[in-house]
């Protein structure tokens, strides 16, 4: 056992680095489908709101700047005094030609308040094609064209996108949160897609009204914490495919304190564990430097172990930098001082150690905190804890 355990840890480290490298290759080699006519069908974008947060004005403005012939933005907030509505009002004055509707007031009862908000917003949507997008998403001007072009291909029931993490500040927790998205989730999701999985990633969900009605509409998602996963399951059960659009928006990482970041990542982890308990164990390869340290300690801290750790850290850093350059994330310097912090290789040691702690802590409870609610993650269903 003295010899086997360090070898197992080394293998987990190698597997994690391989996943990161293969996922990065999948992202860098992704290309739009050739000879596909550009989409022009009118679209309604549904953006549920819940409070103000860092960079929200910039994220929302990116949707006012979309390069698309005809689209409608529908914003919704359960509270008419929600501070996010003031940002929307200012943007409407700045871009008076953009078709905008705002829905406020009571929403249907249900455990998933985002879906309840969407149910209240849907009657204001004027177009058959719908794009559901989180409020904190930052998109390029061609985002909508890429999504709708893929959605209008035969057999497609839903279109989703990968996404990167954009730290809202130079605070270490914000940078660590972005690193988790960019260097663990992103290559992992890209590799899973390359291997045949058709996951619905909730930051962007595009589908037609007909498809939404066919799978039960928003009411079918109202009592589920992982509404994106449930929607994806229903789309696939209806015999339609989930396509990935050739565009990668960014989501704001707003957490500036370690407790806030841990709560957020625990919500992700416990939700995934409840949905796919078997596959969840595969996530242990997503913190390779943790396993390199474990192997070093179990082997008695030999000189060779230090060399292996240094090589693993250098490789993890090199793969991350390659992905950042491809996606224009400016890691290591440039326009974003927050992303410049990823230039420090030791941060990957800290990030992988924190990911290991999150993984273990996810087994201590099945409750999560989400927008002021405490819910229980249970196979995708959100129920109040006993």
Backbone torsions as a table, in degrees:
resi	resn	phi	psi	omega
1	UNK	NA	-32.9	-180.0
2	UNK	-60.1	-35.8	-179.9
3	UNK	-86.7	-31.7	-174.1
4	UNK	-73.6	-43.1	-174.5
5	UNK	-61.3	-45.5	175.8
6	UNK	-61.4	-35.1	179.2
7	UNK	-65.8	-39.7	177.8
8	UNK	-63.1	-43.7	178.3
9	UNK	-62.4	-40.1	177.5
10	UNK	-62.4	-41.1	179.8
11	UNK	-64.4	-39.2	177.4
12	UNK	-65.0	-37.4	176.2
13	UNK	-63.4	-46.2	-180.0
14	UNK	-63.1	-41.5	179.0
15	UNK	-62.4	-39.9	179.2
16	UNK	-65.5	-42.9	178.1
17	UNK	-65.4	-37.8	178.3
18	UNK	-65.1	-41.8	178.0
19	UNK	-61.4	-44.6	179.8
20	UNK	-61.9	-42.4	-178.6
21	UNK	-67.8	-45.6	-178.8
22	UNK	-67.3	-38.2	176.5
23	UNK	-64.5	-38.3	177.6
24	UNK	-64.8	-40.9	176.5
25	UNK	-61.8	-41.9	179.7
26	UNK	-61.2	-38.3	179.8
27	UNK	-70.9	-45.9	-175.5
28	UNK	-70.3	-22.8	179.8
29	UNK	-96.3	-3.9	179.9
30	UNK	-66.4	135.3	-179.8
31	UNK	-136.2	149.5	174.5
32	UNK	-61.3	152.5	177.4
33	UNK	-62.7	133.7	-177.0
34	UNK	-71.9	152.2	173.7
35	UNK	56.6	34.5	178.0
36	UNK	-97.6	121.4	179.5
37	UNK	-60.2	140.1	179.1
38	UNK	-66.3	141.1	-178.0
39	UNK	-75.5	145.6	176.0
40	UNK	-136.3	-2.7	-177.3
41	UNK	-61.8	139.6	179.7
42	UNK	-64.4	147.0	-172.5
43	UNK	-137.1	144.0	168.7
44	UNK	-108.5	129.2	177.1
45	UNK	-103.6	121.6	179.8
46	UNK	-98.5	122.2	-178.7
47	UNK	-126.8	95.4	176.0
48	UNK	-70.3	141.1	-176.9
49	UNK	-116.9	150.1	174.8
50	UNK	-156.4	86.4	176.0
51	UNK	82.1	167.2	177.3
52	UNK	-93.1	154.8	177.4
53	UNK	-157.9	169.8	-177.3
54	UNK	-58.5	137.1	176.2
55	UNK	67.1	10.9	-178.5
56	UNK	-62.9	-39.3	-179.8
57	UNK	-62.3	-39.2	179.8
58	UNK	-69.5	-40.7	179.7
59	UNK	-63.5	-47.7	-179.4
60	UNK	-65.8	-37.5	-179.5
61	UNK	-62.5	-31.8	-179.0
62	UNK	-60.9	-25.2	177.9
63	UNK	-80.8	-27.1	174.0
64	UNK	-71.0	-19.7	-175.9
65	UNK	-100.3	13.3	-178.9
66	UNK	-63.7	139.9	177.6
67	UNK	-95.0	87.6	-176.7
68	UNK	-152.8	140.6	-170.9
69	UNK	-63.6	-36.8	-176.0
70	UNK	-153.1	114.1	177.4
71	UNK	-148.7	156.7	178.3
72	UNK	-122.1	138.6	173.7
73	UNK	-105.6	125.9	175.6
74	UNK	-117.7	116.9	177.7
75	UNK	-104.5	142.0	-179.9
76	UNK	-138.1	139.8	177.3
77	UNK	-144.1	132.6	180.0
78	UNK	-66.9	-32.8	-178.8
79	UNK	-98.2	116.5	179.1
80	UNK	-60.3	-18.3	178.5
81	UNK	-97.5	12.0	-179.4
82	UNK	-56.6	127.4	-176.7
83	UNK	-63.2	-21.1	178.0
84	UNK	-64.6	-26.4	-179.0
85	UNK	-66.3	-30.4	177.2
86	UNK	-66.1	-35.4	176.6
87	UNK	-66.2	-43.1	177.7
88	UNK	-61.3	-42.6	179.6
89	UNK	-61.3	-42.0	178.6
90	UNK	-64.7	-38.8	179.2
91	UNK	-68.5	-35.9	177.4
92	UNK	-64.1	-37.6	176.9
93	UNK	-68.5	-34.7	-178.7
94	UNK	-74.9	-31.3	-177.8
95	UNK	-127.3	72.4	-173.4
96	UNK	-66.9	-16.9	-177.8
97	UNK	-85.1	-10.1	179.5
98	UNK	-79.3	132.7	179.9
99	UNK	-75.3	112.9	-174.3
100	UNK	-130.9	138.4	170.5
101	UNK	-127.4	144.4	179.2
102	UNK	-125.2	128.6	-179.5
103	UNK	-118.7	125.9	177.9
104	UNK	-134.0	165.3	176.2
105	UNK	110.8	-167.0	-173.4
106	UNK	-59.1	145.2	175.8
107	UNK	-118.6	159.8	180.0
108	UNK	-60.2	149.3	176.8
109	UNK	-67.5	143.3	180.0
110	UNK	168.6	159.8	-174.5
111	UNK	-77.0	-33.4	179.9
112	UNK	-92.2	102.0	-172.9
113	UNK	-72.5	-24.7	174.7
114	UNK	-64.6	-45.6	179.9
115	UNK	-67.1	-38.1	176.3
116	UNK	-60.2	-40.3	176.8
117	UNK	-62.5	-44.0	179.4
118	UNK	-63.3	-36.8	177.7
119	UNK	-62.1	-39.7	178.1
120	UNK	-70.5	-29.9	-177.2
121	UNK	-80.1	-29.6	-170.5
122	UNK	-55.7	-40.8	179.6
123	UNK	-59.3	-21.9	179.7
124	UNK	-82.7	-9.7	-179.3
125	UNK	-74.3	129.9	-174.4
126	UNK	-99.8	-9.1	-173.3
127	UNK	-118.9	159.1	-175.7
128	UNK	-74.4	-35.0	179.7
129	UNK	-89.3	134.7	-175.5
130	UNK	-123.1	137.9	171.9
131	UNK	-123.3	118.7	178.8
132	UNK	-98.2	121.8	-174.0
133	UNK	-136.1	132.8	177.7
134	UNK	-63.1	153.5	-176.4
135	UNK	-64.2	-28.6	-173.5
136	UNK	-92.1	15.0	-178.6
137	UNK	-85.2	136.3	175.4
138	UNK	-109.2	126.1	-174.8
139	UNK	-126.2	157.1	174.5
140	UNK	-82.5	161.2	-179.0
141	UNK	-57.8	-28.5	-178.3
142	UNK	-92.2	9.9	-177.8
143	UNK	-54.9	-52.2	-173.8
144	UNK	-66.7	-38.2	178.6
145	UNK	-62.7	-41.2	179.5
146	UNK	-65.0	-42.0	-177.9
147	UNK	-68.4	-48.3	-174.6
148	UNK	-72.1	-34.6	176.0
149	UNK	-57.9	-43.0	178.6
150	UNK	-70.8	-35.5	-177.9
151	UNK	-66.5	-33.1	-176.0
152	UNK	-84.0	3.7	176.0
153	UNK	-77.1	144.4	-176.6
154	UNK	-56.7	138.4	176.3
155	UNK	85.2	-9.0	-178.5
156	UNK	-82.6	126.8	178.5
157	UNK	-100.9	-29.8	-177.7
158	UNK	-152.1	147.0	175.9
159	UNK	-121.7	135.3	176.2
160	UNK	-130.1	179.7	179.0
161	UNK	-140.6	153.2	162.5
162	UNK	-70.1	170.2	176.2
163	UNK	-156.1	156.0	177.1
164	UNK	-104.7	170.2	176.8
165	UNK	-105.1	132.8	179.0
166	UNK	-115.2	107.7	179.9
167	UNK	-64.4	135.3	-176.8
168	UNK	-79.9	-12.5	-178.8
169	UNK	-158.3	178.6	176.6
170	UNK	-85.4	3.9	177.3
171	UNK	-59.5	137.2	-175.7
172	UNK	-55.3	-44.5	179.0
173	UNK	-59.6	-37.3	179.0
174	UNK	-65.4	-41.2	178.3
175	UNK	-66.8	-42.4	178.8
176	UNK	-63.0	-38.4	177.7
177	UNK	-63.7	-41.4	177.4
178	UNK	-65.9	-37.7	178.6
179	UNK	-63.3	-38.4	177.8
180	UNK	-60.1	-44.0	-179.8
181	UNK	-69.0	-48.1	-171.3
182	UNK	-74.4	-34.0	-170.0
183	UNK	-114.9	-2.4	174.2
184	UNK	-124.0	-62.0	-179.0
185	UNK	-60.7	-49.6	-171.6
186	UNK	-61.5	-54.9	178.0
187	UNK	-65.0	-33.4	177.9
188	UNK	-64.2	-44.7	179.5
189	UNK	-67.0	-38.7	179.5
190	UNK	-65.2	-41.4	178.7
191	UNK	-66.7	-41.8	178.4
192	UNK	-60.3	-39.5	177.5
193	UNK	-63.9	-42.5	-179.9
194	UNK	-63.6	-29.3	-179.5
195	UNK	-87.3	2.2	173.1
196	UNK	112.8	-7.3	178.0
197	UNK	-68.9	147.2	177.4
198	UNK	-124.7	70.1	-179.5
199	UNK	-80.5	146.1	172.7
200	UNK	-97.5	116.2	-180.0
201	UNK	-96.9	118.5	-165.4
202	UNK	-68.0	-11.8	179.9
203	UNK	-63.6	-31.5	175.2
204	UNK	-138.4	124.8	176.1
205	UNK	-138.0	115.6	-178.3
206	UNK	-118.3	132.0	179.2
207	UNK	-161.6	170.4	178.3
208	UNK	-90.8	161.2	175.6
209	UNK	-60.6	-37.9	-179.5
210	UNK	-60.5	-45.9	179.0
211	UNK	-64.5	-43.0	178.9
212	UNK	-59.3	-43.9	179.1
213	UNK	-65.7	-37.6	-178.0
214	UNK	-61.7	-35.5	-177.3
215	UNK	-94.8	11.8	174.2
216	UNK	103.8	0.0	177.5
217	UNK	68.2	-174.0	179.7
218	UNK	-62.6	-32.0	179.0
219	UNK	-57.7	-28.6	179.3
220	UNK	-69.7	-15.5	-178.1
221	UNK	-105.6	-5.8	-166.4
222	UNK	-62.5	-32.7	-177.5
223	UNK	-103.8	21.7	180.0
224	UNK	-114.8	129.9	176.0
225	UNK	-66.6	-46.9	179.9
226	UNK	-91.6	70.0	-176.4
227	UNK	-61.8	-33.7	179.6
228	UNK	-65.1	-42.5	179.3
229	UNK	-64.3	-43.1	-179.4
230	UNK	-65.3	-42.3	177.7
231	UNK	-61.3	-43.8	178.5
232	UNK	-60.7	-42.1	178.3
233	UNK	-60.9	-42.5	-178.2
234	UNK	-69.0	-36.8	177.8
235	UNK	-62.8	-46.6	-179.9
236	UNK	-66.4	-37.4	178.5
237	UNK	-64.6	-26.3	178.3
238	UNK	-82.7	2.9	177.0
239	UNK	83.4	16.1	178.7
240	UNK	-106.8	156.9	-179.0
241	UNK	-95.5	157.0	173.7
242	UNK	-107.5	114.0	-176.4
243	UNK	-97.4	156.2	177.0
244	UNK	-108.6	120.8	179.8
245	UNK	-74.1	144.8	-179.8
246	UNK	-80.8	55.7	176.2
247	UNK	-148.5	144.3	-177.1
248	UNK	-127.4	96.0	175.4
249	UNK	-73.3	-179.8	179.4
250	UNK	-123.1	147.5	174.7
251	UNK	-113.2	139.6	-178.9
252	UNK	-73.5	132.1	171.6
253	UNK	-97.5	103.8	-170.7
254	UNK	-91.2	-14.0	-174.9
255	UNK	-66.5	128.0	178.4
256	UNK	-116.7	0.0	175.6
257	UNK	-125.5	151.3	-178.5
258	UNK	-63.4	-42.9	177.7
259	UNK	-59.0	-39.9	179.1
260	UNK	-64.3	-42.4	178.9
261	UNK	-64.1	-42.5	-179.8
262	UNK	-63.4	-42.4	178.2
263	UNK	-59.9	-43.1	-179.1
264	UNK	-64.4	-47.4	-176.9
265	UNK	-72.2	-29.2	173.9
266	UNK	-66.2	-36.1	176.7
267	UNK	-61.3	-46.7	177.1
268	UNK	-58.2	-50.7	-173.2
269	UNK	-62.9	-46.4	-177.3
270	UNK	-69.6	-32.2	176.5
271	UNK	-66.1	-45.6	179.2
272	UNK	-63.5	-42.2	-179.7
273	UNK	-61.7	-38.7	179.1
274	UNK	-69.4	-35.8	-177.5
275	UNK	-74.7	-48.1	-175.1
276	UNK	-132.8	72.9	-174.0
277	UNK	-59.6	-33.5	179.2
278	UNK	-72.0	-51.4	-179.1
279	UNK	-65.4	-23.2	-177.9
280	UNK	-58.2	-32.4	-179.3
281	UNK	-64.6	-22.2	177.7
282	UNK	-65.5	-17.4	-179.3
283	UNK	-70.6	-9.6	-179.1
284	UNK	-66.0	-15.6	178.2
285	UNK	-84.6	-4.4	-175.2
286	UNK	-85.6	5.7	172.5
287	UNK	-130.9	68.6	-172.1
288	UNK	-62.5	-34.2	-177.8
289	UNK	-70.6	-27.3	172.7
290	UNK	-60.6	-44.4	-179.9
291	UNK	-69.0	-31.8	176.0
292	UNK	-63.9	-40.2	177.4
293	UNK	-67.4	-41.3	178.0
294	UNK	-60.1	-44.5	178.8
295	UNK	-61.7	-39.9	179.2
296	UNK	-61.8	-45.7	-178.4
297	UNK	-67.9	-45.2	-178.2
298	UNK	-64.6	-28.3	-179.4
299	UNK	-85.1	1.1	178.5
300	UNK	86.6	22.5	177.3
301	UNK	55.5	56.4	176.9
302	UNK	-78.4	165.0	178.6
303	UNK	-60.5	-40.3	179.0
304	UNK	-61.5	-32.9	178.7
305	UNK	-65.8	-39.1	177.0
306	UNK	-63.8	-39.7	179.3
307	UNK	-65.1	-42.4	179.2
308	UNK	-63.0	-41.2	178.5
309	UNK	-62.9	-43.5	179.3
310	UNK	-63.2	-40.9	178.7
311	UNK	-65.6	-41.8	179.4
312	UNK	-64.4	-43.1	179.2
313	UNK	-64.4	-41.1	178.9
314	UNK	-64.9	-39.2	179.5
315	UNK	-69.3	-42.5	178.7
316	UNK	-61.0	-42.5	179.3
317	UNK	-65.1	-43.4	-178.1
318	UNK	-64.7	-41.7	178.6
319	UNK	-64.2	-42.6	179.7
320	UNK	-62.0	-44.5	179.5
321	UNK	-63.1	-38.4	178.5
322	UNK	-62.5	-43.6	179.2
323	UNK	-65.4	-42.3	179.6
324	UNK	-60.9	-43.3	179.2
325	UNK	-64.0	-40.8	179.8
326	UNK	-62.7	-39.5	-177.5
327	UNK	-89.8	-2.2	179.9
328	UNK	70.8	32.9	-177.9
329	UNK	-84.0	-5.5	176.2
330	UNK	57.7	26.9	176.1
331	UNK	-59.9	135.2	-179.6
332	UNK	96.0	8.3	178.7
333	UNK	134.3	-178.3	177.9
334	UNK	101.1	-138.2	-169.4
335	UNK	-78.0	-20.1	-174.8
336	UNK	-114.1	105.9	178.1
337	UNK	-64.6	-27.9	178.4
338	UNK	-68.6	-46.9	179.3
339	UNK	-69.0	-22.7	179.1
340	UNK	-60.8	-22.7	179.5
341	UNK	-65.7	-21.2	178.6
342	UNK	-68.9	-7.3	177.6
343	UNK	-68.1	-17.8	-179.0
344	UNK	-85.7	110.4	-178.3
345	UNK	-58.9	-29.3	-178.4
346	UNK	-63.9	-22.9	178.5
347	UNK	-64.5	-28.2	177.6
348	UNK	-70.0	-33.1	172.8
349	UNK	-62.1	-45.0	179.4
350	UNK	-65.7	-42.4	-178.5
351	UNK	-63.1	-44.8	-178.6
352	UNK	-69.2	-34.0	175.5
353	UNK	-64.7	-42.7	178.0
354	UNK	-64.6	-39.5	178.8
355	UNK	-62.2	-37.5	177.3
356	UNK	-65.3	-41.1	177.8
357	UNK	-62.8	-44.1	178.6
358	UNK	-60.4	-43.3	-179.7
359	UNK	-59.6	-48.0	-179.6
360	UNK	-65.5	-43.4	-177.8
361	UNK	-66.1	-22.8	-179.2
362	UNK	-65.0	-18.6	-179.6
363	UNK	-88.9	-9.6	-176.7
364	UNK	-75.2	-23.8	-176.7
365	UNK	-158.9	162.2	174.8
366	UNK	-114.9	15.7	176.5
367	UNK	-94.5	149.5	179.2
368	UNK	-134.5	155.9	174.1
369	UNK	-105.7	128.4	-177.0
370	UNK	-146.0	112.0	177.2
371	UNK	50.4	47.6	176.6
372	UNK	83.4	-2.6	178.3
373	UNK	-104.1	149.8	171.3
374	UNK	-110.7	115.5	-175.0
375	UNK	-124.3	161.6	176.5
376	UNK	-107.1	127.4	176.2
377	UNK	-85.1	118.7	-177.4
378	UNK	-146.5	94.8	179.3
379	UNK	55.3	34.6	178.5
380	UNK	92.2	-4.6	-177.0
381	UNK	-101.7	131.1	179.3
382	UNK	-95.2	118.6	177.4
383	UNK	-130.7	146.8	177.8
384	UNK	-61.6	139.1	178.3
385	UNK	-65.7	148.0	179.8
386	UNK	-68.3	NA	NA
